[in-house]
Amino acid sequence: MGRYVARRLLQMIPVFFGTTLLIFLMVYSLPGDPVAGLFGDKGADPATLAKIRHELGLDQHILKQYWDYMSNIILHFDFGKQIRNGRPVTEVLGDAFPVTLQLAALAFAFELVFGVSLGIIAGLKAGRLADNIILIFTLLIISVPVFVLGFIIKMVFAFQLGWMEPNVSNDQLFSEMIAPAVVLGGLSLAYVARLTRTSMAENLRADYMRTAVAKGLPKRRIVGVHLMRNSMIPVITFLGTDIGALMGGAVVTEGIFNIKGVGGLIYESISRREGSTLVGLVTVLVIVYLFTSLLIDLLYAVLDPRIRYA
């Protein structure tokens, strides 16, 4: 196990640098001049623009810019400064990430609890009324775009019923984050439920399940130990990859509910062409993806004793 973990950590190094390099090249190939954008419609003389570009290192070769940027991150944990106001990117990310992390955690808990529960019910009742109702419900959620679901929940529960505030306040109270979390995790909940249902229905027909029933084991042990542990492997795989997707895919949800998190920061960085902020944000998300995938692989061995890592 130790050698496997060490090997995976070494594999992360080229993946990390390759991914961040691609993101860096794409961000800095966006049209527009972030330095000229500082002056708006007034404009500035070429000498002033050239001086600012030199101070920011934007007049260097793109690979030299990437090398300097990654060197500052690795050696000094310095993500640079914003072009617009000179604010450190680490400070900007420190303000935005906790908000989105709270939102993503609530959405993940929502999809985990309700998605797995609905999937278990549907899997154990495969072909019956409960199974058909859950399949129709999840298909309905999948067919509704996130922005439509967000506006529906906001319109009904905020404006018509008055059960919630239309926008999340700056305090990001727990009660205010429930509705955005439902919107953010709704689509993933449907996928988790259908994936759990399919996996359980398939494993119910496996030989080891017939053997467990023939031995006279209690139904709780058959379902909770034998069936659940093997059925959760594909579900855990999806949930692991979905953690990063929840954090990076909150742009629409945070925009609908006016949440000051990563989503708004991504939109603002792209519109203002704040390359250092956007690359720093994506770099953190890449790290989250890499370590989440490693954790999921290690969980396989916990769920299925037959899996061994050398």
Backbone torsions as a table, in degrees:
resi	resn	phi	psi	omega
1	MET	NA	-41.7	-179.3
2	GLY	-63.3	-42.1	178.8
3	ARG	-65.5	-36.8	178.4
4	TYR	-63.6	-44.4	179.4
5	VAL	-63.0	-43.5	179.2
6	ALA	-62.7	-39.7	179.0
7	ARG	-65.1	-40.7	178.6
8	ARG	-66.5	-38.0	177.8
9	LEU	-64.6	-38.2	177.0
10	LEU	-67.6	-35.9	178.0
11	GLN	-66.6	-26.4	-179.7
12	MET	-67.1	-27.0	-175.0
13	ILE	-62.3	-55.3	178.0
14	PRO	-65.1	-33.7	178.3
15	VAL	-63.8	-42.6	-179.7
16	PHE	-62.4	-49.9	-178.5
17	PHE	-68.6	-37.6	178.5
18	GLY	-65.7	-42.5	-179.8
19	THR	-67.1	-46.4	-179.4
20	THR	-65.8	-33.2	177.2
21	LEU	-65.3	-43.6	178.4
22	LEU	-62.3	-43.7	179.0
23	ILE	-63.5	-42.0	-179.8
24	PHE	-61.2	-45.4	-179.5
25	LEU	-65.5	-40.0	-179.7
26	MET	-67.8	-41.2	-178.8
27	VAL	-64.9	-44.8	-176.5
28	TYR	-82.3	0.8	172.2
29	SER	-98.0	0.7	177.8
30	LEU	-63.1	143.4	179.3
31	PRO	-67.5	154.6	179.0
32	GLY	104.9	161.7	-179.1
33	ASP	-119.3	110.2	-178.2
34	PRO	-64.3	-29.8	179.7
35	VAL	-71.1	-45.4	177.8
36	ALA	-64.2	-30.1	178.5
37	GLY	-66.5	-18.6	178.1
38	LEU	-64.8	-28.0	-175.2
39	PHE	-98.1	-4.0	177.2
40	GLY	62.5	-141.8	-178.7
41	ASP	-75.4	-16.2	-179.0
42	LYS	-66.3	-37.7	-178.3
43	GLY	76.5	175.2	179.4
44	ALA	-151.9	160.0	-179.0
45	ASP	-72.9	152.0	-176.8
46	PRO	-56.1	-33.6	-179.1
47	ALA	-64.7	-41.5	178.7
48	THR	-65.1	-43.7	178.9
49	LEU	-62.3	-42.4	-179.9
50	ALA	-65.0	-37.0	179.4
51	LYS	-64.7	-44.0	-179.8
52	ILE	-66.5	-41.2	178.4
53	ARG	-61.4	-38.5	179.3
54	HIS	-66.7	-41.7	178.9
55	GLU	-63.0	-35.4	-179.8
56	LEU	-87.3	-6.7	-179.1
57	GLY	78.2	15.2	-177.6
58	LEU	-79.8	-7.3	178.3
59	ASP	-91.3	-0.3	179.0
60	GLN	-87.1	168.9	177.2
61	HIS	-62.9	148.3	-174.3
62	ILE	-60.7	-37.5	179.1
63	LEU	-69.9	-33.7	175.7
64	LYS	-66.8	-39.0	176.6
65	GLN	-62.6	-42.1	179.9
66	TYR	-64.6	-43.1	-179.9
67	TRP	-61.3	-45.1	179.2
68	ASP	-64.4	-39.9	-177.7
69	TYR	-64.9	-48.7	-178.4
70	MET	-68.7	-33.5	177.8
71	SER	-63.3	-41.6	178.8
72	ASN	-66.1	-36.5	179.8
73	ILE	-68.0	-48.4	-174.7
74	ILE	-71.4	-42.7	-174.5
75	LEU	-85.3	-35.7	-173.0
76	HIS	-124.5	1.4	-174.9
77	PHE	50.5	44.2	-178.0
78	ASP	-113.6	113.6	-178.9
79	PHE	-91.5	10.8	180.0
80	GLY	86.4	-167.5	-179.6
81	LYS	-127.3	154.6	176.4
82	GLN	-69.9	142.5	-179.5
83	ILE	-70.1	-36.0	-172.1
84	ARG	-68.9	-46.0	-173.9
85	ASN	-128.1	1.8	178.8
86	GLY	71.4	13.6	-179.7
87	ARG	-75.8	135.9	178.6
88	PRO	-59.3	136.9	-178.7
89	VAL	-65.5	-34.4	177.9
90	THR	-60.3	-35.9	178.1
91	GLU	-69.4	-39.3	178.4
92	VAL	-64.9	-45.9	178.6
93	LEU	-65.2	-35.4	178.6
94	GLY	-64.1	-28.1	177.1
95	ASP	-81.2	-35.8	-172.8
96	ALA	-86.7	-38.8	-172.1
97	PHE	-65.1	-43.3	179.2
98	PRO	-58.8	-34.6	179.7
99	VAL	-66.6	-50.1	-179.9
100	THR	-68.3	-32.5	177.8
101	LEU	-64.2	-40.2	176.3
102	GLN	-64.7	-44.0	179.1
103	LEU	-63.3	-44.9	-179.0
104	ALA	-66.1	-36.9	179.1
105	ALA	-65.0	-42.5	177.9
106	LEU	-65.5	-42.0	178.9
107	ALA	-64.8	-39.3	179.5
108	PHE	-66.0	-43.8	178.0
109	ALA	-62.6	-38.5	179.5
110	PHE	-63.7	-48.5	-178.4
111	GLU	-70.8	-32.4	179.7
112	LEU	-68.2	-50.5	-175.6
113	VAL	-69.1	-54.5	-174.7
114	PHE	-77.2	-35.9	179.9
115	GLY	-65.8	-48.3	179.3
116	VAL	-65.9	-40.1	179.9
117	SER	-61.8	-47.5	178.2
118	LEU	-63.8	-37.8	178.9
119	GLY	-65.3	-39.5	178.0
120	ILE	-63.9	-45.9	179.7
121	ILE	-60.8	-45.9	-179.1
122	ALA	-66.0	-39.2	-179.5
123	GLY	-66.9	-39.9	179.5
124	LEU	-75.0	-23.7	179.9
125	LYS	-110.5	33.4	-175.4
126	ALA	-55.8	129.4	179.0
127	GLY	86.2	-6.2	-178.5
128	ARG	-98.7	-176.3	-175.3
129	LEU	-62.5	-45.7	-179.1
130	ALA	-60.2	-40.7	179.2
131	ASP	-63.5	-44.5	-179.6
132	ASN	-65.1	-39.0	179.2
133	ILE	-64.4	-43.9	-179.9
134	ILE	-66.2	-39.6	178.3
135	LEU	-63.8	-40.9	178.4
136	ILE	-67.3	-41.9	-179.9
137	PHE	-62.4	-47.2	-179.5
138	THR	-67.5	-35.9	177.5
139	LEU	-65.2	-35.6	177.2
140	LEU	-64.9	-42.2	179.5
141	ILE	-64.7	-42.3	-179.6
142	ILE	-62.5	-35.0	-176.1
143	SER	-78.4	-12.0	-178.8
144	VAL	-96.8	121.7	177.9
145	PRO	-61.6	155.3	-176.2
146	VAL	-61.5	-42.2	-177.3
147	PHE	-68.5	-31.1	177.0
148	VAL	-70.0	-45.3	178.5
149	LEU	-60.7	-40.5	179.2
150	GLY	-63.1	-44.7	179.9
151	PHE	-68.3	-34.3	178.1
152	ILE	-64.8	-48.4	179.6
153	ILE	-62.9	-40.8	179.8
154	LYS	-66.4	-41.6	-178.2
155	MET	-67.5	-45.3	-175.1
156	VAL	-73.4	-53.5	-171.4
157	PHE	-83.5	-23.1	-179.1
158	ALA	-96.8	-51.9	-172.6
159	PHE	-87.8	-36.9	-177.0
160	GLN	-90.5	-48.4	-178.1
161	LEU	-91.3	-22.9	179.4
162	GLY	68.7	26.0	-178.3
163	TRP	-82.8	-12.1	-176.7
164	MET	-150.8	162.1	174.9
165	GLU	-78.5	144.0	-179.1
166	PRO	-65.0	-30.0	-179.9
167	ASN	-126.4	149.8	178.4
168	VAL	-79.0	133.3	-179.6
169	SER	-74.8	173.2	179.7
170	ASN	-67.5	-18.7	179.4
171	ASP	-79.0	-15.6	-179.3
172	GLN	49.3	57.2	179.7
173	LEU	-64.7	153.3	-178.0
174	PHE	-60.1	-42.3	-179.0
175	SER	-64.9	-30.0	179.9
176	GLU	-76.5	-22.2	-175.8
177	MET	-89.3	-6.9	-176.4
178	ILE	-66.1	-48.7	-178.3
179	ALA	-62.6	-47.5	175.4
180	PRO	-60.3	-34.8	179.1
181	ALA	-66.6	-38.0	177.2
182	VAL	-63.5	-42.3	179.0
183	VAL	-65.3	-44.7	-176.8
184	LEU	-67.5	-38.5	-177.3
185	GLY	-94.6	0.0	-176.3
186	GLY	-62.3	-47.7	-178.9
187	LEU	-64.4	-44.1	179.8
188	SER	-65.5	-34.5	176.9
189	LEU	-58.0	-43.3	-179.5
190	ALA	-63.5	-42.3	179.1
191	TYR	-66.5	-41.2	179.2
192	VAL	-62.7	-43.8	-179.7
193	ALA	-62.4	-46.0	-178.5
194	ARG	-69.7	-36.9	178.7
195	LEU	-68.1	-42.1	177.1
196	THR	-63.0	-43.4	-179.8
197	ARG	-61.4	-46.6	-179.2
198	THR	-64.3	-43.0	-178.9
199	SER	-66.0	-41.5	-179.4
200	MET	-70.1	-41.5	178.9
201	ALA	-62.7	-34.4	178.5
202	GLU	-72.1	-43.6	-178.6
203	ASN	-72.0	-22.0	177.6
204	LEU	-62.3	-27.0	-178.4
205	ARG	-93.8	3.9	-177.9
206	ALA	-74.3	158.6	-177.5
207	ASP	-65.1	-38.4	-177.7
208	TYR	-65.6	-25.9	176.7
209	MET	-72.4	-39.6	176.8
210	ARG	-64.4	-37.9	178.4
211	THR	-64.7	-42.4	179.5
212	ALA	-63.3	-39.4	178.1
213	VAL	-68.0	-40.9	-179.4
214	ALA	-64.7	-29.9	177.4
215	LYS	-72.5	-12.9	-179.6
216	GLY	81.2	23.8	179.1
217	LEU	-67.2	149.6	177.2
218	PRO	-60.0	146.8	-177.7
219	LYS	-61.4	-36.1	179.1
220	ARG	-61.3	-39.7	179.2
221	ARG	-72.5	-37.8	179.8
222	ILE	-62.0	-46.2	-177.7
223	VAL	-76.2	-47.0	-173.1
224	GLY	-72.6	-32.5	-176.0
225	VAL	-102.9	-58.8	-173.3
226	HIS	-74.1	-49.3	-174.2
227	LEU	-75.9	-48.1	-173.8
228	MET	-65.8	-43.0	-175.1
229	ARG	-63.1	-38.4	179.2
230	ASN	-80.4	-30.4	-177.8
231	SER	-77.3	-21.4	-174.7
232	MET	-82.4	-10.4	-176.4
233	ILE	-60.8	-52.1	176.9
234	PRO	-65.6	-30.0	178.6
235	VAL	-68.4	-43.3	177.8
236	ILE	-61.9	-38.0	177.5
237	THR	-60.1	-46.3	179.3
238	PHE	-65.7	-43.4	-178.7
239	LEU	-63.5	-36.3	179.9
240	GLY	-64.6	-44.7	178.5
241	THR	-72.5	-21.2	-176.8
242	ASP	-79.8	-18.0	-179.8
243	ILE	-61.7	-50.2	177.1
244	GLY	-66.3	-35.7	179.5
245	ALA	-64.9	-35.1	178.3
246	LEU	-64.8	-40.4	-179.0
247	MET	-72.1	-39.5	-179.0
248	GLY	-83.6	-19.9	-176.5
249	GLY	-99.8	18.8	-177.0
250	ALA	-89.4	12.3	-176.2
251	VAL	-61.5	-50.1	-177.3
252	VAL	-67.3	-47.1	-177.5
253	THR	-62.0	-45.0	179.8
254	GLU	-67.3	-31.3	176.5
255	GLY	-68.4	-39.2	-179.3
256	ILE	-65.8	-42.7	-174.8
257	PHE	-100.0	9.5	175.6
258	ASN	56.7	50.4	178.9
259	ILE	-96.3	130.2	-178.3
260	LYS	-88.2	76.4	-178.3
261	GLY	-129.0	-152.1	-176.7
262	VAL	-65.3	-36.6	-178.9
263	GLY	-58.8	-50.2	177.6
264	GLY	-64.5	-33.6	179.2
265	LEU	-67.3	-38.5	177.1
266	ILE	-63.0	-47.2	-179.3
267	TYR	-61.8	-44.5	-179.1
268	GLU	-66.3	-38.8	-178.9
269	SER	-67.1	-38.9	179.4
270	ILE	-69.3	-44.8	-177.8
271	SER	-65.9	-34.9	-180.0
272	ARG	-94.7	-1.3	-178.2
273	ARG	54.7	47.6	175.4
274	GLU	-85.2	85.5	-173.9
275	GLY	-61.5	-44.1	-177.1
276	SER	-63.1	-39.4	179.1
277	THR	-66.6	-45.9	-177.0
278	LEU	-67.2	-43.0	179.4
279	VAL	-67.0	-39.8	177.2
280	GLY	-62.1	-40.4	178.5
281	LEU	-63.6	-47.5	-179.1
282	VAL	-66.5	-34.1	178.3
283	THR	-60.6	-43.4	177.5
284	VAL	-64.2	-40.7	179.0
285	LEU	-65.0	-37.1	177.4
286	VAL	-62.0	-43.1	178.5
287	ILE	-62.2	-40.9	178.0
288	VAL	-61.1	-46.0	178.7
289	TYR	-59.6	-46.2	-175.4
290	LEU	-63.3	-47.5	-177.4
291	PHE	-75.0	-28.2	175.5
292	THR	-67.0	-41.8	178.7
293	SER	-63.4	-37.4	176.8
294	LEU	-65.2	-43.3	179.6
295	LEU	-62.7	-39.8	179.8
296	ILE	-65.0	-41.2	178.1
297	ASP	-61.9	-37.9	178.9
298	LEU	-70.1	-30.8	178.4
299	LEU	-69.1	-25.0	177.9
300	TYR	-56.8	-43.4	-178.6
301	ALA	-66.6	-28.7	177.5
302	VAL	-72.6	-41.5	-178.4
303	LEU	-74.3	-37.0	-176.7
304	ASP	-126.1	105.6	-178.5
305	PRO	-60.9	-17.8	-179.0
306	ARG	-72.6	-18.4	-179.2
307	ILE	-83.1	124.4	179.1
308	ARG	-128.9	137.3	177.9
309	TYR	-109.6	126.8	-179.8
310	ALA	-100.1	NA	NA
